[in-house]
Amino acid sequence: MLSDPIADMLTRVRNALSARHPKVDVPASKLKTELARILKDEGYIINFKLTEEGARKFIRLYLKYTPGNQPVISHIERVSRPGCRVYVGSQEIQRVLGGLGINILTTPRGVMTGSSARKEGVGGEILCQIW
């Protein structure tokens, strides 16, 4: 059993990008599906779909590369960990790389990017930063 399934997902994506894989499978959960939806909406991955192999459910992420075969995601890191949770209010949400990257937060209104959380006036737990 994993102690931090979100960090496992981010590490699988990071490793697949460094190996230039076209897709990567991660075990499915509602939170990971929302993370994949945000990555797709923000243009960091091509697409994702839920798949089943027997009794196990997976999320298949189709990774995105530039025409020069460089990954679109250059950096992906976990911010809030099980041992050290990081919570911010709506006014404390920092911009990532001057607006070139995104924060992903869990808020009372669901999982959203830092900019949309700031617009809606809600804070929450910062899951990860991506650029």
DSSP file (Angstrom, degrees, kcal/mol; ACC not computed):
  #  RESIDUE AA STRUCTURE BP1 BP2  ACC     N-H-->O    O-->H-N    N-H-->O    O-->H-N    TCO  KAPPA ALPHA  PHI   PSI    X-CA   Y-CA   Z-CA
    1    1 A M              0   0    0      0, 0.0     2,-0.3     0, 0.0     0, 0.0   0.000 360.0 360.0 360.0 138.3    0.0    0.0    0.0
    2    2 A L        -     0   0    0      1,-0.1     0, 0.0     3,-0.0     0, 0.0  -0.624 360.0-154.7 -86.7 142.1    1.3    3.5   -0.9
    3    3 A S  S    S+     0   0    0     -2,-0.3    -1,-0.1     1,-0.3     0, 0.0   0.736  92.9  26.5 -85.3 -22.8    1.5    6.2    1.7
    4    4 A D     >  +     0   0    0      1,-0.1     4,-1.7    77,-0.1    -1,-0.3  -0.714  62.5 175.1-140.7  87.2    1.2    9.0   -0.9
    5    5 A P  H  > S+     0   0    0      0, 0.0     4,-2.0     0, 0.0     5,-0.1   0.788  81.8  57.2 -65.9 -27.2   -0.7    7.9   -4.1
    6    6 A I  H  > S+     0   0    0      2,-0.2     4,-2.4     1,-0.2     5,-0.2   0.926 107.0  47.9 -68.6 -43.3   -0.6   11.5   -5.5
    7    7 A A  H  > S+     0   0    0      1,-0.2     4,-2.3     2,-0.2    -1,-0.2   0.869 109.7  54.5 -63.0 -35.9    3.2   11.6   -5.3
    8    8 A D  H  X S+     0   0    0     -4,-1.7     4,-2.3     2,-0.2    -1,-0.2   0.917 108.6  48.2 -62.8 -43.5    3.3    8.1   -6.9
    9    9 A M  H  X S+     0   0    0     -4,-2.0     4,-2.2     2,-0.2    -2,-0.2   0.937 112.6  47.6 -61.8 -47.2    1.2    9.5   -9.8
   10   10 A L  H  X S+     0   0    0     -4,-2.4     4,-2.5     1,-0.2    -1,-0.2   0.876 112.0  50.3 -63.6 -37.8    3.5   12.5  -10.3
   11   11 A T  H  X S+     0   0    0     -4,-2.3     4,-2.7     2,-0.2    -1,-0.2   0.889 108.7  51.6 -68.2 -39.5    6.6   10.3  -10.1
   12   12 A R  H  X S+     0   0    0     -4,-2.3     4,-2.3     2,-0.2    -2,-0.2   0.913 112.4  46.3 -62.3 -41.9    5.2    7.9  -12.8
   13   13 A V  H  X S+     0   0    0     -4,-2.2     4,-2.4     2,-0.2    -2,-0.2   0.934 112.9  49.7 -64.7 -46.1    4.5   10.9  -15.1
   14   14 A R  H  X S+     0   0    0     -4,-2.5     4,-2.0     1,-0.2    -2,-0.2   0.906 113.5  45.9 -59.0 -44.6    7.9   12.4  -14.4
   15   15 A N  H  X S+     0   0    0     -4,-2.7     4,-1.6     2,-0.2    -1,-0.2   0.892 111.9  50.8 -68.0 -39.8    9.6    9.1  -15.1
   16   16 A A  H  <>S+     0   0    0     -4,-2.3     5,-2.7    -5,-0.2     4,-0.3   0.882 110.4  50.4 -65.7 -37.8    7.6    8.4  -18.3
   17   17 A L  H ><5S+     0   0    0     -4,-2.4     3,-1.0     1,-0.2    -1,-0.2   0.907 109.3  49.9 -66.6 -41.3    8.4   11.9  -19.6
   18   18 A S  H 3<5S+     0   0    0     -4,-2.0    -1,-0.2     1,-0.3    -2,-0.2   0.806 113.5  46.3 -68.9 -27.0   12.1   11.4  -19.0
   19   19 A A  T 3<5S-     0   0    0     -4,-1.6    -1,-0.3    -5,-0.1    -2,-0.2   0.406 112.1-123.8 -91.2   1.0   12.0    8.1  -20.9
   20   20 A R  T < 5 +     0   0    0     -3,-1.0    -3,-0.2    -4,-0.3    -2,-0.1   0.831  47.7 169.7  60.0  37.5    9.9    9.7  -23.7
   21   21 A H      < -     0   0    0     -5,-2.7    -1,-0.2    -6,-0.1    42,-0.1  -0.522  36.7-138.6 -75.1 146.3    7.0    7.3  -23.3
   22   22 A P  S    S+     0   0    0      0, 0.0    41,-1.6     0, 0.0     2,-0.3   0.769  82.2   9.2 -76.7 -24.4    3.8    8.2  -25.3
   23   23 A K  E     -A   62   0A   0     39,-0.2     2,-0.3    -7,-0.1    39,-0.2  -0.969  60.7-158.2-150.2 163.0    1.5    7.1  -22.4
   24   24 A V  E     -A   61   0A   0     37,-2.0    37,-3.0    -2,-0.3     2,-0.4  -0.995  12.9-139.9-145.5 142.7    1.6    6.1  -18.8
   25   25 A D  E     +A   60   0A   0     -2,-0.3    35,-0.2    35,-0.2    -2,-0.0  -0.868  19.9 179.2-104.5 135.6   -0.9    4.2  -16.6
   26   26 A V  E     -A   59   0A   0     33,-2.2    33,-3.2    -2,-0.4   -17,-0.0  -0.981  40.1 -95.2-130.0 145.8   -1.6    5.1  -13.0
   27   27 A P  E     -A   58   0A   0      0, 0.0    31,-0.3     0, 0.0     2,-0.2  -0.344  52.2-113.2 -58.9 139.8   -4.0    3.4  -10.6
   28   28 A A        +     0   0    0     29,-2.2     2,-0.3    23,-0.1    29,-0.2  -0.455  45.8 149.9 -84.5 146.9   -7.4    5.2  -10.7
   29   29 A S     >  -     0   0    0     -2,-0.2     4,-2.1     1,-0.1     5,-0.2  -0.935  55.2-104.3-156.8 167.4   -9.1    7.3   -8.0
   30   30 A K  H  > S+     0   0    0     -2,-0.3     4,-1.9     1,-0.2     5,-0.1   0.911 120.2  49.0 -63.9 -42.1  -11.4   10.3   -8.0
   31   31 A L  H  > S+     0   0    0      1,-0.2     4,-2.2     2,-0.2    -1,-0.2   0.910 111.7  48.3 -65.5 -42.8   -8.7   12.7   -7.0
   32   32 A K  H  > S+     0   0    0      1,-0.2     4,-2.4     2,-0.2    -1,-0.2   0.856 108.9  54.4 -67.1 -34.0   -6.2   11.4   -9.6
   33   33 A T  H  X S+     0   0    0     -4,-2.1     4,-2.1     2,-0.2    -1,-0.2   0.900 108.9  48.4 -64.7 -40.0   -9.0   11.6  -12.3
   34   34 A E  H  X S+     0   0    0     -4,-1.9     4,-2.2     2,-0.2    -2,-0.2   0.884 110.0  51.9 -66.8 -38.5   -9.5   15.3  -11.4
   35   35 A L  H  X S+     0   0    0     -4,-2.2     4,-2.4     1,-0.2    -2,-0.2   0.927 110.4  48.6 -60.8 -44.3   -5.7   15.9  -11.5
   36   36 A A  H  X S+     0   0    0     -4,-2.4     4,-2.1     1,-0.2    -2,-0.2   0.882 109.1  53.5 -63.7 -38.7   -5.7   14.3  -15.0
   37   37 A R  H  X S+     0   0    0     -4,-2.1     4,-2.7     2,-0.2    -1,-0.2   0.915 110.2  46.9 -62.4 -43.0   -8.7   16.5  -16.1
   38   38 A I  H  X S+     0   0    0     -4,-2.2     4,-2.4     2,-0.2     6,-0.2   0.915 110.0  52.7 -66.1 -42.3   -6.8   19.6  -15.0
   39   39 A L  H  <>S+     0   0    0     -4,-2.4     5,-2.6     1,-0.2     6,-1.1   0.889 113.3  45.0 -59.7 -38.8   -3.6   18.6  -16.8
   40   40 A K  H ><5S+     0   0    0     -4,-2.1     3,-1.0     4,-0.2    -2,-0.2   0.925 112.6  50.0 -70.2 -45.0   -5.7   18.0  -20.0
   41   41 A D  H 3<5S+     0   0    0     -4,-2.7    -2,-0.2     1,-0.3    -1,-0.2   0.844 112.1  48.1 -63.0 -34.3   -7.6   21.3  -19.6
   42   42 A E  T 3<5S-     0   0    0     -4,-2.4    -1,-0.3    -5,-0.2    -2,-0.2   0.510 117.3-112.7 -86.8  -4.6   -4.4   23.3  -19.1
   43   43 A G  T < 5S+     0   0    0     -3,-1.0    -3,-0.2    -4,-0.4    -2,-0.1   0.667  82.1 120.3  87.3  17.4   -2.7   21.6  -22.1
   44   44 A Y  S   <S+     0   0    0     -5,-2.6    20,-0.7    -6,-0.2     2,-0.3   0.724  78.0  29.1 -87.6 -21.8    0.0   19.6  -20.3
   45   45 A I  E    S-B   63   0A   0     -6,-1.1    18,-0.2    18,-0.2    -2,-0.2  -0.924  74.0-130.3-130.4 160.2   -1.2   16.2  -21.6
   46   46 A I  E    S-     0   0A   0     16,-2.5     2,-0.3    -2,-0.3    17,-0.1   0.957  76.7 -41.9 -72.8 -51.6   -3.0   15.3  -24.8
   47   47 A N  E     -B   62   0A   0     15,-0.9    15,-2.9     2,-0.0     2,-0.3  -0.954  48.6-145.2-164.1 173.6   -5.8   13.2  -23.2
   48   48 A F  E     -B   61   0A   0     -2,-0.3     2,-0.3    13,-0.2    13,-0.2  -0.980  11.9-174.1-148.3 155.4   -6.6   10.7  -20.6
   49   49 A K  E     -B   60   0A   0     11,-1.7    11,-3.1    -2,-0.3     2,-0.4  -0.993  27.7-115.9-150.3 150.9   -9.0    7.8  -20.3
   50   50 A L  E     -B   59   0A   0     -2,-0.3     2,-0.3     9,-0.2     9,-0.2  -0.726  38.1-179.3 -85.2 131.1  -10.1    5.3  -17.6
   51   51 A T  E     -B   58   0A   0      7,-3.1     7,-3.3    -2,-0.4     2,-0.4  -0.901  16.3-145.3-129.0 158.6   -9.3    1.7  -18.4
   52   52 A E  E     -B   57   0A   0     -2,-0.3     2,-0.5     5,-0.2     5,-0.2  -0.987  10.7-174.7-126.7 135.4   -9.9   -1.6  -16.6
   53   53 A E  E >  S-B   56   0A   0      3,-2.5     3,-1.6    -2,-0.4     2,-0.4  -0.891  72.3 -53.1-124.9  97.9   -7.7   -4.6  -16.5
   54   54 A G  T 3  S-     0   0    0     -2,-0.5     0, 0.0     1,-0.3     0, 0.0  -0.590 121.3 -19.0  70.4-125.4   -9.6   -7.3  -14.7
   55   55 A A  T 3  S+     0   0    0     -2,-0.4     2,-0.3    -3,-0.1    -1,-0.3   0.533 120.0  92.4 -91.8  -7.5  -10.7   -5.9  -11.4
   56   56 A R  E <   - B   0  53A   0     -3,-1.6    -3,-2.5   -29,-0.0     2,-0.4  -0.697  62.7-149.7 -93.7 139.6   -8.2   -3.0  -11.4
   57   57 A K  E     - B   0  52A   0     -2,-0.3   -29,-2.2    -5,-0.2     2,-0.3  -0.885  17.0-175.7-108.1 138.6   -9.0    0.4  -12.8
   58   58 A F  E     -AB  27  51A   0     -7,-3.3    -7,-3.1    -2,-0.4     2,-0.5  -0.910  24.8-135.1-129.5 155.8   -6.3    2.6  -14.3
   59   59 A I  E     -AB  26  50A   0    -33,-3.2   -33,-2.2    -2,-0.3     2,-0.7  -0.971  20.8-153.1-107.3 122.1   -6.0    6.1  -15.7
   60   60 A R  E     -AB  25  49A   0    -11,-3.1   -11,-1.7    -2,-0.5     2,-0.5  -0.872   9.6-161.6 -99.0 115.1   -4.1    6.1  -19.0
   61   61 A L  E     -AB  24  48A   0    -37,-3.0   -37,-2.0    -2,-0.7     2,-0.7  -0.849   8.6-149.0 -98.7 126.6   -2.4    9.5  -19.5
   62   62 A Y  E     -AB  23  47A   0    -15,-2.9   -16,-2.5    -2,-0.5   -15,-0.9  -0.860  24.5-138.4 -95.9 111.8   -1.3   10.4  -23.1
   63   63 A L  E     - B   0  45A   0    -41,-1.6     2,-0.4    -2,-0.7   -18,-0.2  -0.311   7.9-133.6 -78.5 153.3    1.7   12.6  -22.7
   64   64 A K        -     0   0    0    -20,-0.7     8,-2.2    -2,-0.1     9,-0.4  -0.878  21.8-178.5-112.9 135.7    2.4   15.7  -24.8
   65   65 A Y  B     -C   71   0B   0     -2,-0.4   -48,-0.0     6,-0.2   -20,-0.0  -0.901  27.4-112.8-127.9 157.1    5.7   16.6  -26.4
   66   66 A T    >   -     0   0    0      4,-3.3     3,-2.2    -2,-0.3     4,-0.1  -0.334  43.1 -96.6 -78.3 168.4    6.9   19.6  -28.5
   67   67 A P  T 3  S+     0   0    0      0, 0.0    -1,-0.1     0, 0.0    -2,-0.0   0.784 127.8  58.9 -58.2 -25.1    7.8   19.1  -32.2
   68   68 A G  T 3  S-     0   0    0      2,-0.1    -2,-0.0     1,-0.0     0, 0.0   0.228 122.7-108.1 -85.9  14.5   11.4   18.8  -31.1
   69   69 A N  S <  S+     0   0    0     -3,-2.2    -1,-0.0     1,-0.2   -49,-0.0   0.775  74.4 139.9  63.3  30.9   10.4   15.8  -28.9
   70   70 A Q        -     0   0    0     -4,-0.1    -4,-3.3     1,-0.0    -1,-0.2  -0.856  59.3-106.5 -98.8 139.8   10.8   17.8  -25.6
   71   71 A P  B     -C   65   0B   0      0, 0.0    -6,-0.2     0, 0.0    -1,-0.0  -0.367  14.4-139.2 -65.7 143.2    8.2   17.2  -22.9
   72   72 A V  S    S+     0   0    0     -8,-2.2     2,-0.8   -28,-0.2    -7,-0.1   0.872  94.9  66.9 -68.0 -37.3    5.7   19.9  -22.4
   73   73 A I        +     0   0    0     -9,-0.4     3,-0.1   -29,-0.3    -1,-0.1  -0.775  59.0 170.5 -85.6 111.4    6.0   19.4  -18.6
   74   74 A S        +     0   0    0     -2,-0.8     2,-0.3     1,-0.3    -1,-0.2   0.713  69.2  17.7 -92.8 -22.7    9.5   20.4  -17.7
   75   75 A H        +     0   0    0      2,-0.0    56,-2.5     0, 0.0     2,-0.4  -0.978  58.6 173.1-151.6 134.6    8.9   20.3  -13.9
   76   76 A I  E     +D  130   0C   0     -2,-0.3     2,-0.4    54,-0.2    54,-0.2  -0.963  14.5 169.3-142.9 122.8    6.3   18.6  -11.7
   77   77 A E  E     -D  129   0C   0     52,-2.4    52,-2.3    -2,-0.4     2,-0.4  -0.988  33.9-121.2-141.1 147.6    6.6   18.5   -7.9
   78   78 A R  E     +D  128   0C   0     -2,-0.4    50,-0.3    50,-0.2     3,-0.1  -0.677  26.7 177.3 -81.7 134.0    4.5   17.6   -4.9
   79   79 A V        +     0   0    0     48,-2.4     2,-0.6    -2,-0.4    48,-0.2   0.843  66.4  47.2-102.6 -61.1    4.0   20.5   -2.5
   80   80 A S  S    S-     0   0    0     46,-1.2    -1,-0.3    47,-0.5     5,-0.2  -0.753  73.1-176.5 -88.8 122.5    1.8   19.2    0.3
   81   81 A R  B >   -H   84   0D   0      3,-1.9     3,-0.8    -2,-0.6   -77,-0.1  -0.722  41.4-104.6-114.7 164.9    2.8   15.8    1.6
   82   82 A P  T 3  S+     0   0    0      0, 0.0     3,-0.3     0, 0.0    -1,-0.1   0.835 123.2  45.6 -57.9 -30.9    1.3   13.5    4.2
   83   83 A G  T 3  S+     0   0    0      1,-0.3     2,-0.2     0, 0.0    -3,-0.0   0.668 126.6  26.1 -85.3 -16.6    3.9   14.5    6.7
   84   84 A C  B <  S-H   81   0D   0     -3,-0.8    -3,-1.9     2,-0.0    -1,-0.3  -0.699  74.9-162.9-150.6  89.2    3.7   18.3    6.0
   85   85 A R        -     0   0    0     -3,-0.3     2,-0.5    -5,-0.2    -5,-0.1  -0.491   7.2-151.3 -76.0 143.2    0.4   19.6    4.7
   86   86 A V        +     0   0    0     40,-0.3    40,-2.1    -2,-0.2     2,-0.4  -0.952  17.0 178.9-121.4 111.9    0.5   23.0    3.0
   87   87 A Y  E     -E  125   0C   0     -2,-0.5     2,-0.3    38,-0.2    38,-0.2  -0.885   2.3-175.9-112.6 143.0   -2.7   25.1    3.2
   88   88 A V  E     -E  124   0C   0     36,-2.7    36,-1.9    -2,-0.4     2,-0.1  -0.972  21.5-125.8-136.1 151.6   -3.2   28.6    1.8
   89   89 A G    >   -     0   0    0     -2,-0.3     3,-0.9    34,-0.2     4,-0.4  -0.379  41.3 -97.0 -83.8 172.9   -6.0   31.1    1.9
   90   90 A S  G >  S+     0   0    0      1,-0.3     3,-0.6    31,-0.2    32,-0.1   0.831 125.5  47.9 -63.6 -31.9   -7.3   32.6   -1.4
   91   91 A Q  G 3  S+     0   0    0      1,-0.2    -1,-0.3    30,-0.1    27,-0.0   0.635 107.3  57.4 -82.4 -13.5   -5.1   35.7   -1.0
   92   92 A E  G <  S+     0   0    0     -3,-0.9     2,-0.5     2,-0.1    -1,-0.2   0.404  71.3 121.8 -97.6   1.6   -2.0   33.6   -0.3
   93   93 A I    <   -     0   0    0     -3,-0.6     2,-0.1    -4,-0.4    -3,-0.0  -0.543  55.6-144.3 -72.1 117.3   -2.0   31.6   -3.5
   94   94 A Q        -     0   0    0     -2,-0.5     2,-0.3     1,-0.1     9,-0.1  -0.471  11.2-116.8 -81.4 150.3    1.3   32.2   -5.2
   95   95 A R        -     0   0    0     -2,-0.1     2,-0.6     7,-0.1     3,-0.4  -0.662  29.9-125.4 -80.8 143.5    1.8   32.4   -9.0
   96   96 A V  S >>>S-     0   0    0      5,-0.5     5,-2.3    -2,-0.3     3,-1.1  -0.826  81.6 -17.9 -97.1 121.7    4.0   29.6  -10.3
   97   97 A L  G >45S-     0   0    0     -2,-0.6     3,-1.1     1,-0.3    -1,-0.2   0.864 126.5 -55.4  53.9  42.0    7.0   30.9  -12.4
   98   98 A G  G 345S-     0   0    0     -3,-0.4    -1,-0.3     1,-0.2    -2,-0.1   0.771 109.9 -45.3  65.3  27.3    5.3   34.3  -12.9
   99   99 A G  G <45S+     0   0    0     -3,-1.1    -1,-0.2     2,-0.0    -2,-0.2   0.382 117.6 105.9  98.4  -3.0    2.2   32.7  -14.4
  100  100 A L  T <<5S+     0   0    0     -3,-1.1    -3,-0.2    -4,-0.5     2,-0.2   0.714  82.0  39.2 -80.8 -20.5    3.9   30.2  -16.7
  101  101 A G  S   <S-     0   0    0     -5,-2.3    -5,-0.5    28,-0.0     2,-0.3  -0.545  78.8-124.5-116.7-175.7    3.1   27.3  -14.5
  102  102 A I  E     -F  130   0C   0     28,-2.8    28,-2.6    -2,-0.2     2,-0.3  -0.955   1.4-144.7-133.1 152.3    0.1   26.1  -12.4
  103  103 A N  E     -F  129   0C   0     -2,-0.3    11,-1.5    26,-0.2     2,-0.5  -0.840  17.0-147.9 -99.4 148.4   -0.7   25.1   -8.8
  104  104 A I  E     -FG 128 113C   0     24,-2.2    23,-2.8    -2,-0.3    24,-1.1  -0.991  22.3-176.8-118.3 125.4   -3.3   22.4   -8.3
  105  105 A L  E     -FG 126 112C   0      7,-3.3     7,-2.4    -2,-0.5     2,-0.6  -0.864  27.6-136.7-120.5 150.4   -5.3   22.8   -5.1
  106  106 A T  E     +FG 125 111C   0     19,-2.3    19,-2.0    -2,-0.3     5,-0.2  -0.948  37.9 171.0-100.1 126.6   -8.0   20.8   -3.3
  107  107 A T  E >   - G   0 110C   0      3,-2.0     3,-1.9    -2,-0.6    17,-0.2  -0.755  52.2 -96.8-126.5 171.2  -10.7   23.3   -2.2
  108  108 A P  T 3  S+     0   0    0      0, 0.0     3,-0.1     0, 0.0    16,-0.1   0.737 126.7  53.5 -61.2 -20.2  -14.1   23.0   -0.6
  109  109 A R  T 3  S-     0   0    0      1,-0.4     2,-0.2     8,-0.0    -3,-0.0   0.246 124.0 -93.0 -97.8  12.1  -15.4   23.5   -4.2
  110  110 A G  E <   -G  107   0C   0     -3,-1.9    -3,-2.0     2,-0.1     2,-0.4  -0.570  64.2 -31.0 111.3-174.0  -13.3   20.7   -5.7
  111  111 A V  E    S+G  106   0C   0     -5,-0.2     2,-0.3    -2,-0.2    -5,-0.2  -0.692  72.5 149.0 -84.8 130.2  -10.0   20.3   -7.3
  112  112 A M  E     -G  105   0C   0     -7,-2.4    -7,-3.3    -2,-0.4     2,-0.1  -0.958  46.3 -87.7-153.8 168.7   -8.9   23.4   -9.3
  113  113 A T  E  >  -G  104   0C   0     -2,-0.3     4,-2.0    -9,-0.2    -9,-0.2  -0.343  41.8-110.5 -76.0 163.4   -5.9   25.4  -10.4
  114  114 A G  H  > S+     0   0    0    -11,-1.5     4,-2.1     1,-0.2     5,-0.1   0.868 116.4  52.7 -63.4 -37.4   -4.5   28.2   -8.3
  115  115 A S  H  > S+     0   0    0    -12,-0.2     4,-2.1     2,-0.2    -1,-0.2   0.906 110.7  45.8 -68.3 -40.4   -5.7   30.9  -10.6
  116  116 A S  H  > S+     0   0    0      2,-0.2     4,-2.1     1,-0.2    -1,-0.2   0.861 112.2  52.0 -70.9 -32.8   -9.3   29.7  -10.7
  117  117 A A  H  X>S+     0   0    0     -4,-2.0     5,-2.3     2,-0.2     4,-1.0   0.894 109.5  50.1 -66.4 -38.9   -9.3   29.3   -6.8
  118  118 A R  H  <5S+     0   0    0     -4,-2.1     3,-0.3     2,-0.2    -2,-0.2   0.901 110.8  49.4 -64.1 -41.4   -8.0   32.9   -6.5
  119  119 A K  H  <5S+     0   0    0     -4,-2.1    -2,-0.2     1,-0.2    -1,-0.2   0.884 113.7  45.4 -65.2 -38.7  -10.8   34.1   -8.8
  120  120 A E  H  <5S-     0   0    0     -4,-2.1    -1,-0.2     2,-0.1    -2,-0.2   0.602 111.4-122.3 -82.0 -10.7  -13.5   32.2   -6.9
  121  121 A G  T  <5 +     0   0    0     -4,-1.0     2,-0.4    -3,-0.3   -31,-0.2   0.829  66.6 127.7  76.6  32.5  -12.1   33.4   -3.5
  122  122 A V      < -     0   0    0     -5,-2.3    -1,-0.3   -32,-0.1     2,-0.2  -0.930  39.4-160.2-121.9 148.0  -11.4   30.0   -2.0
  123  123 A G        +     0   0    0     -2,-0.4     2,-0.3    -5,-0.0   -34,-0.2  -0.482  22.3 140.5-108.6-175.6   -8.3   28.6   -0.5
  124  124 A G  E     -E   88   0C   0    -36,-1.9   -36,-2.7    -2,-0.2     2,-0.5  -0.981  51.9 -33.6 170.7-159.1   -7.2   25.0    0.2
  125  125 A E  E     -EF  87 106C   0    -19,-2.0   -19,-2.3    -2,-0.3     2,-0.7  -0.800  50.3-132.8 -94.7 126.4   -4.4   22.5    0.2
  126  126 A I  E     - F   0 105C   0    -40,-2.1   -46,-1.2    -2,-0.5   -40,-0.3  -0.696  25.3-179.8 -79.6 114.5   -1.7   22.9   -2.5
  127  127 A L  E     -     0   0C   0    -23,-2.8   -48,-2.4    -2,-0.7   -47,-0.5   0.947  56.6 -23.8 -78.8 -52.8   -1.2   19.4   -4.1
  128  128 A C  E     -DF  78 104C   0    -24,-1.1   -24,-2.2   -50,-0.3     2,-0.4  -0.966  47.8-128.9-156.5 167.1    1.4   20.2   -6.7
  129  129 A Q  E     -DF  77 103C   0    -52,-2.3   -52,-2.4    -2,-0.3     2,-0.4  -0.979  25.1-173.2-124.0 138.9    3.1   22.7   -8.9
  130  130 A I  E      DF  76 102C   0    -28,-2.6   -28,-2.8    -2,-0.4   -54,-0.2  -0.996 360.0 360.0-135.8 136.1    3.7   22.1  -12.6
  131  131 A W              0   0    0    -56,-2.5   -55,-0.2    -2,-0.4    -1,-0.1   0.273 360.0 360.0-152.4 360.0    5.5   24.0  -15.3
